[in-house]
C-alpha cells in the first residue's frame, strides 16, 4: 500500500508516510514477539480515581 501511494501521481505523500509508519510499527512488534520481549507499556503508578 505504501509503495502504491509513493508511485501515485497525485503527490499525496502523507498517506505514504502513514503506511510506512504502520509497516515499521508492525515489523518491530513482530521482532519483539519473536524474541519474547514484552513491548507493551504498563503504568505502574496506582490509579488516581476518586
N, CA, C and O atoms as a Maestro MAE file, in Angstrom:
{
 s_m_m2io_version
 :::
 2.0.0
}

f_m_ct {
 s_m_title
 :::
 protein
 m_atom[200] {
  # First column is atom index #
  i_m_mmod_type
  r_m_x_coord
  r_m_y_coord
  r_m_z_coord
  i_m_residue_number
  s_m_chain_name
  s_m_pdb_residue_name
  s_m_pdb_atom_name
  i_m_atomic_number
  :::
  1 25 0.818 -1.181 0.000 1 A "UNK " " N  " 7
  2 3 0.000 0.000 0.000 1 A "UNK " " CA " 6
  3 2 0.872 1.259 0.000 1 A "UNK " " C  " 6
  4 15 0.595 2.217 -0.722 1 A "UNK " " O  " 8
  5 25 1.917 1.244 0.811 2 A "UNK " " N  " 7
  6 3 2.788 2.418 0.883 2 A "UNK " " CA " 6
  7 2 3.478 2.668 -0.451 2 A "UNK " " C  " 6
  8 15 3.598 3.814 -0.885 2 A "UNK " " O  " 8
  9 25 3.930 1.605 -1.102 3 A "UNK " " N  " 7
  10 3 4.599 1.769 -2.398 3 A "UNK " " CA " 6
  11 2 3.613 2.294 -3.429 3 A "UNK " " C  " 6
  12 15 3.975 3.119 -4.267 3 A "UNK " " O  " 8
  13 25 2.371 1.826 -3.376 4 A "UNK " " N  " 7
  14 3 1.347 2.318 -4.295 4 A "UNK " " CA " 6
  15 2 1.104 3.813 -4.083 4 A "UNK " " C  " 6
  16 15 0.941 4.561 -5.047 4 A "UNK " " O  " 8
  17 25 1.082 4.244 -2.831 5 A "UNK " " N  " 7
  18 3 0.908 5.668 -2.544 5 A "UNK " " CA " 6
  19 2 2.104 6.479 -3.033 5 A "UNK " " C  " 6
  20 15 1.938 7.593 -3.530 5 A "UNK " " O  " 8
  21 25 3.312 5.924 -2.895 6 A "UNK " " N  " 7
  22 3 4.532 6.615 -3.335 6 A "UNK " " CA " 6
  23 2 4.507 6.805 -4.858 6 A "UNK " " C  " 6
  24 15 4.901 7.853 -5.370 6 A "UNK " " O  " 8
  25 25 4.041 5.785 -5.562 7 A "UNK " " N  " 7
  26 3 4.015 5.823 -7.021 7 A "UNK " " CA " 6
  27 2 2.810 6.585 -7.573 7 A "UNK " " C  " 6
  28 15 2.738 6.829 -8.777 7 A "UNK " " O  " 8
  29 25 1.887 6.954 -6.731 8 A "UNK " " N  " 7
  30 3 0.679 7.666 -7.153 8 A "UNK " " CA " 6
  31 2 1.058 9.048 -7.701 8 A "UNK " " C  " 6
  32 15 1.927 9.725 -7.151 8 A "UNK " " O  " 8
  33 25 0.408 9.452 -8.774 9 A "UNK " " N  " 7
  34 3 0.759 10.718 -9.425 9 A "UNK " " CA " 6
  35 2 0.146 11.935 -8.738 9 A "UNK " " C  " 6
  36 15 0.432 13.065 -9.135 9 A "UNK " " O  " 8
  37 25 -0.689 11.734 -7.718 10 A "UNK " " N  " 7
  38 3 -1.339 12.876 -7.073 10 A "UNK " " CA " 6
  39 2 -0.383 13.652 -6.179 10 A "UNK " " C  " 6
  40 15 -0.645 14.812 -5.862 10 A "UNK " " O  " 8
  41 25 0.711 13.039 -5.769 11 A "UNK " " N  " 7
  42 3 1.687 13.733 -4.944 11 A "UNK " " CA " 6
  43 2 1.300 13.818 -3.482 11 A "UNK " " C  " 6
  44 15 1.865 14.626 -2.745 11 A "UNK " " O  " 8
  45 25 0.350 13.003 -3.043 12 A "UNK " " N  " 7
  46 3 -0.073 12.997 -1.647 12 A "UNK " " CA " 6
  47 2 0.816 12.027 -0.874 12 A "UNK " " C  " 6
  48 15 0.512 10.838 -0.779 12 A "UNK " " O  " 8
  49 25 1.912 12.540 -0.325 13 A "UNK " " N  " 7
  50 3 2.883 11.677 0.339 13 A "UNK " " CA " 6
  51 2 2.561 11.445 1.806 13 A "UNK " " C  " 6
  52 15 3.235 10.645 2.454 13 A "UNK " " O  " 8
  53 25 1.549 12.121 2.354 14 A "UNK " " N  " 7
  54 3 1.190 11.886 3.754 14 A "UNK " " CA " 6
  55 2 0.643 10.476 3.929 14 A "UNK " " C  " 6
  56 15 0.886 9.848 4.960 14 A "UNK " " O  " 8
  57 25 -0.093 9.966 2.939 15 A "UNK " " N  " 7
  58 3 -0.572 8.587 3.002 15 A "UNK " " CA " 6
  59 2 0.595 7.609 2.967 15 A "UNK " " C  " 6
  60 15 0.582 6.596 3.666 15 A "UNK " " O  " 8
  61 25 1.601 7.911 2.157 16 A "UNK " " N  " 7
  62 3 2.792 7.067 2.093 16 A "UNK " " CA " 6
  63 2 3.460 6.998 3.458 16 A "UNK " " C  " 6
  64 15 3.810 5.914 3.926 16 A "UNK " " O  " 8
  65 25 3.639 8.143 4.097 17 A "UNK " " N  " 7
  66 3 4.288 8.171 5.406 17 A "UNK " " CA " 6
  67 2 3.466 7.429 6.450 17 A "UNK " " C  " 6
  68 15 4.028 6.748 7.307 17 A "UNK " " O  " 8
  69 25 2.168 7.549 6.392 18 A "UNK " " N  " 7
  70 3 1.304 6.835 7.332 18 A "UNK " " CA " 6
  71 2 1.467 5.333 7.181 18 A "UNK " " C  " 6
  72 15 1.606 4.621 8.176 18 A "UNK " " O  " 8
  73 25 1.451 4.847 5.953 19 A "UNK " " N  " 7
  74 3 1.553 3.407 5.731 19 A "UNK " " CA " 6
  75 2 2.952 2.882 6.033 19 A "UNK " " C  " 6
  76 15 3.094 1.758 6.515 19 A "UNK " " O  " 8
  77 25 3.969 3.660 5.765 20 A "UNK " " N  " 7
  78 3 5.329 3.230 6.114 20 A "UNK " " CA " 6
  79 2 5.491 3.184 7.628 20 A "UNK " " C  " 6
  80 15 6.138 2.278 8.152 20 A "UNK " " O  " 8
  81 25 4.915 4.142 8.330 21 A "UNK " " N  " 7
  82 3 4.971 4.140 9.793 21 A "UNK " " CA " 6
  83 2 4.306 2.879 10.341 21 A "UNK " " C  " 6
  84 15 4.851 2.221 11.227 21 A "UNK " " O  " 8
  85 25 3.144 2.549 9.821 22 A "UNK " " N  " 7
  86 3 2.451 1.336 10.262 22 A "UNK " " CA " 6
  87 2 3.266 0.088 9.958 22 A "UNK " " C  " 6
  88 15 3.335 -0.826 10.780 22 A "UNK " " O  " 8
  89 25 3.883 0.044 8.784 23 A "UNK " " N  " 7
  90 3 4.675 -1.126 8.401 23 A "UNK " " CA " 6
  91 2 5.840 -1.332 9.356 23 A "UNK " " C  " 6
  92 15 6.072 -2.456 9.801 23 A "UNK " " O  " 8
  93 25 6.577 -0.280 9.680 24 A "UNK " " N  " 7
  94 3 7.693 -0.392 10.628 24 A "UNK " " CA " 6
  95 2 7.195 -0.744 12.020 24 A "UNK " " C  " 6
  96 15 7.827 -1.525 12.732 24 A "UNK " " O  " 8
  97 25 6.078 -0.179 12.402 25 A "UNK " " N  " 7
  98 3 5.486 -0.457 13.710 25 A "UNK " " CA " 6
  99 2 5.182 -1.950 13.848 25 A "UNK " " C  " 6
  100 15 5.558 -2.569 14.843 25 A "UNK " " O  " 8
  101 25 4.508 -2.524 12.860 26 A "UNK " " N  " 7
  102 3 4.167 -3.941 12.907 26 A "UNK " " CA " 6
  103 2 5.404 -4.822 12.788 26 A "UNK " " C  " 6
  104 15 5.455 -5.896 13.388 26 A "UNK " " O  " 8
  105 25 6.394 -4.385 12.028 27 A "UNK " " N  " 7
  106 3 7.633 -5.141 11.917 27 A "UNK " " CA " 6
  107 2 8.347 -5.217 13.267 27 A "UNK " " C  " 6
  108 15 8.819 -6.283 13.662 27 A "UNK " " O  " 8
  109 25 8.424 -4.095 13.968 28 A "UNK " " N  " 7
  110 3 9.056 -4.095 15.285 28 A "UNK " " CA " 6
  111 2 8.275 -4.947 16.275 28 A "UNK " " C  " 6
  112 15 8.877 -5.652 17.084 28 A "UNK " " O  " 8
  113 25 6.951 -4.897 16.229 29 A "UNK " " N  " 7
  114 3 6.155 -5.755 17.101 29 A "UNK " " CA " 6
  115 2 6.445 -7.226 16.820 29 A "UNK " " C  " 6
  116 15 6.564 -8.023 17.751 29 A "UNK " " O  " 8
  117 25 6.559 -7.584 15.563 30 A "UNK " " N  " 7
  118 3 6.838 -8.976 15.206 30 A "UNK " " CA " 6
  119 2 8.212 -9.404 15.705 30 A "UNK " " C  " 6
  120 15 8.370 -10.518 16.204 30 A "UNK " " O  " 8
  121 25 9.200 -8.535 15.576 31 A "UNK " " N  " 7
  122 3 10.549 -8.864 16.060 31 A "UNK " " CA " 6
  123 2 10.561 -9.028 17.580 31 A "UNK " " C  " 6
  124 15 11.173 -9.962 18.096 31 A "UNK " " O  " 8
  125 25 9.897 -8.136 18.291 32 A "UNK " " N  " 7
  126 3 9.818 -8.253 19.747 32 A "UNK " " CA " 6
  127 2 9.095 -9.531 20.154 32 A "UNK " " C  " 6
  128 15 9.514 -10.215 21.088 32 A "UNK " " O  " 8
  129 25 8.016 -9.851 19.458 33 A "UNK " " N  " 7
  130 3 7.265 -11.064 19.758 33 A "UNK " " CA " 6
  131 2 8.120 -12.305 19.507 33 A "UNK " " C  " 6
  132 15 8.059 -13.276 20.261 33 A "UNK " " O  " 8
  133 25 8.906 -12.260 18.452 34 A "UNK " " N  " 7
  134 3 9.759 -13.388 18.083 34 A "UNK " " CA " 6
  135 2 10.790 -13.710 19.172 34 A "UNK " " C  " 6
  136 15 11.056 -14.879 19.451 34 A "UNK " " O  " 8
  137 25 11.370 -12.668 19.788 35 A "UNK " " N  " 7
  138 3 12.385 -12.894 20.826 35 A "UNK " " CA " 6
  139 2 11.793 -12.787 22.231 35 A "UNK " " C  " 6
  140 15 12.519 -12.696 23.221 35 A "UNK " " O  " 8
  141 25 10.447 -12.800 22.296 36 A "UNK " " N  " 7
  142 3 9.710 -12.825 23.561 36 A "UNK " " CA " 6
  143 2 10.001 -11.625 24.463 36 A "UNK " " C  " 6
  144 15 10.213 -11.779 25.665 36 A "UNK " " O  " 8
  145 25 10.008 -10.426 23.868 37 A "UNK " " N  " 7
  146 3 10.155 -9.177 24.615 37 A "UNK " " CA " 6
  147 2 8.768 -8.555 24.743 37 A "UNK " " C  " 6
  148 15 8.069 -8.371 23.747 37 A "UNK " " O  " 8
  149 25 8.380 -8.236 25.965 38 A "UNK " " N  " 7
  150 3 7.087 -7.601 26.180 38 A "UNK " " CA " 6
  151 2 7.226 -6.119 25.833 38 A "UNK " " C  " 6
  152 15 7.882 -5.375 26.562 38 A "UNK " " O  " 8
  153 25 6.631 -5.695 24.753 39 A "UNK " " N  " 7
  154 3 6.779 -4.328 24.247 39 A "UNK " " CA " 6
  155 2 5.639 -3.413 24.683 39 A "UNK " " C  " 6
  156 15 5.612 -2.241 24.310 39 A "UNK " " O  " 8
  157 25 4.697 -3.935 25.470 40 A "UNK " " N  " 7
  158 3 3.566 -3.119 25.905 40 A "UNK " " CA " 6
  159 2 3.966 -2.237 27.078 40 A "UNK " " C  " 6
  160 15 4.756 -2.642 27.930 40 A "UNK " " O  " 8
  161 25 3.416 -1.033 27.115 41 A "UNK " " N  " 7
  162 3 3.675 -0.097 28.209 41 A "UNK " " CA " 6
  163 2 2.654 -0.331 29.308 41 A "UNK " " C  " 6
  164 15 1.452 -0.399 29.055 41 A "UNK " " O  " 8
  165 25 3.143 -0.451 30.513 42 A "UNK " " N  " 7
  166 3 2.252 -0.591 31.670 42 A "UNK " " CA " 6
  167 2 2.606 0.473 32.682 42 A "UNK " " C  " 6
  168 15 3.756 0.581 33.107 42 A "UNK " " O  " 8
  169 25 1.627 1.249 33.065 43 A "UNK " " N  " 7
  170 3 1.828 2.288 34.065 43 A "UNK " " CA " 6
  171 2 1.791 1.624 35.440 43 A "UNK " " C  " 6
  172 15 0.773 1.048 35.825 43 A "UNK " " O  " 8
  173 25 2.885 1.702 36.173 44 A "UNK " " N  " 7
  174 3 2.979 1.037 37.472 44 A "UNK " " CA " 6
  175 2 2.455 1.904 38.610 44 A "UNK " " C  " 6
  176 15 2.335 1.437 39.743 44 A "UNK " " O  " 8
  177 25 2.142 3.164 38.314 45 A "UNK " " N  " 7
  178 3 1.606 4.041 39.348 45 A "UNK " " CA " 6
  179 2 0.161 3.654 39.659 45 A "UNK " " C  " 6
  180 15 -0.585 3.262 38.762 45 A "UNK " " O  " 8
  181 25 -0.234 3.764 40.927 46 A "UNK " " N  " 7
  182 3 -1.637 3.467 41.248 46 A "UNK " " CA " 6
  183 2 -2.553 4.499 40.602 46 A "UNK " " C  " 6
  184 15 -2.208 5.676 40.491 46 A "UNK " " O  " 8
  185 25 -3.718 4.038 40.182 47 A "UNK " " N  " 7
  186 3 -4.650 4.962 39.528 47 A "UNK " " CA " 6
  187 2 -5.202 5.946 40.554 47 A "UNK " " C  " 6
  188 15 -5.371 5.611 41.726 47 A "UNK " " O  " 8
  189 25 -5.474 7.136 40.105 48 A "UNK " " N  " 7
  190 3 -5.936 8.198 40.996 48 A "UNK " " CA " 6
  191 2 -7.412 8.504 40.761 48 A "UNK " " C  " 6
  192 15 -7.795 9.668 40.646 48 A "UNK " " O  " 8
  193 25 -8.238 7.466 40.691 49 A "UNK " " N  " 7
  194 3 -9.663 7.691 40.504 49 A "UNK " " CA " 6
  195 2 -10.313 7.981 41.837 49 A "UNK " " C  " 6
  196 15 -9.982 7.364 42.849 49 A "UNK " " O  " 8
  197 25 -11.231 8.912 41.833 50 A "UNK " " N  " 7
  198 3 -11.900 9.309 43.087 50 A "UNK " " CA " 6
  199 2 -13.278 8.744 43.182 50 A "UNK " " C  " 6
  200 15 -13.975 8.980 44.169 50 A "UNK " " O  " 8
  :::
 }
 m_bond[199] {
  # First column is bond index #
  i_m_from
  i_m_to
  i_m_order
  :::
  1 1 2 1
  2 2 3 1
  3 3 4 2
  4 3 5 1
  5 5 6 1
  6 6 7 1
  7 7 8 2
  8 7 9 1
  9 9 10 1
  10 10 11 1
  11 11 12 2
  12 11 13 1
  13 13 14 1
  14 14 15 1
  15 15 16 2
  16 15 17 1
  17 17 18 1
  18 18 19 1
  19 19 20 2
  20 19 21 1
  21 21 22 1
  22 22 23 1
  23 23 24 2
  24 23 25 1
  25 25 26 1
  26 26 27 1
  27 27 28 2
  28 27 29 1
  29 29 30 1
  30 30 31 1
  31 31 32 2
  32 31 33 1
  33 33 34 1
  34 34 35 1
  35 35 36 2
  36 35 37 1
  37 37 38 1
  38 38 39 1
  39 39 40 2
  40 39 41 1
  41 41 42 1
  42 42 43 1
  43 43 44 2
  44 43 45 1
  45 45 46 1
  46 46 47 1
  47 47 48 2
  48 47 49 1
  49 49 50 1
  50 50 51 1
  51 51 52 2
  52 51 53 1
  53 53 54 1
  54 54 55 1
  55 55 56 2
  56 55 57 1
  57 57 58 1
  58 58 59 1
  59 59 60 2
  60 59 61 1
  61 61 62 1
  62 62 63 1
  63 63 64 2
  64 63 65 1
  65 65 66 1
  66 66 67 1
  67 67 68 2
  68 67 69 1
  69 69 70 1
  70 70 71 1
  71 71 72 2
  72 71 73 1
  73 73 74 1
  74 74 75 1
  75 75 76 2
  76 75 77 1
  77 77 78 1
  78 78 79 1
  79 79 80 2
  80 79 81 1
  81 81 82 1
  82 82 83 1
  83 83 84 2
  84 83 85 1
  85 85 86 1
  86 86 87 1
  87 87 88 2
  88 87 89 1
  89 89 90 1
  90 90 91 1
  91 91 92 2
  92 91 93 1
  93 93 94 1
  94 94 95 1
  95 95 96 2
  96 95 97 1
  97 97 98 1
  98 98 99 1
  99 99 100 2
  100 99 101 1
  101 101 102 1
  102 102 103 1
  103 103 104 2
  104 103 105 1
  105 105 106 1
  106 106 107 1
  107 107 108 2
  108 107 109 1
  109 109 110 1
  110 110 111 1
  111 111 112 2
  112 111 113 1
  113 113 114 1
  114 114 115 1
  115 115 116 2
  116 115 117 1
  117 117 118 1
  118 118 119 1
  119 119 120 2
  120 119 121 1
  121 121 122 1
  122 122 123 1
  123 123 124 2
  124 123 125 1
  125 125 126 1
  126 126 127 1
  127 127 128 2
  128 127 129 1
  129 129 130 1
  130 130 131 1
  131 131 132 2
  132 131 133 1
  133 133 134 1
  134 134 135 1
  135 135 136 2
  136 135 137 1
  137 137 138 1
  138 138 139 1
  139 139 140 2
  140 139 141 1
  141 141 142 1
  142 142 143 1
  143 143 144 2
  144 143 145 1
  145 145 146 1
  146 146 147 1
  147 147 148 2
  148 147 149 1
  149 149 150 1
  150 150 151 1
  151 151 152 2
  152 151 153 1
  153 153 154 1
  154 154 155 1
  155 155 156 2
  156 155 157 1
  157 157 158 1
  158 158 159 1
  159 159 160 2
  160 159 161 1
  161 161 162 1
  162 162 163 1
  163 163 164 2
  164 163 165 1
  165 165 166 1
  166 166 167 1
  167 167 168 2
  168 167 169 1
  169 169 170 1
  170 170 171 1
  171 171 172 2
  172 171 173 1
  173 173 174 1
  174 174 175 1
  175 175 176 2
  176 175 177 1
  177 177 178 1
  178 178 179 1
  179 179 180 2
  180 179 181 1
  181 181 182 1
  182 182 183 1
  183 183 184 2
  184 183 185 1
  185 185 186 1
  186 186 187 1
  187 187 188 2
  188 187 189 1
  189 189 190 1
  190 190 191 1
  191 191 192 2
  192 191 193 1
  193 193 194 1
  194 194 195 1
  195 195 196 2
  196 195 197 1
  197 197 198 1
  198 198 199 1
  199 199 200 2
  :::
 }
}
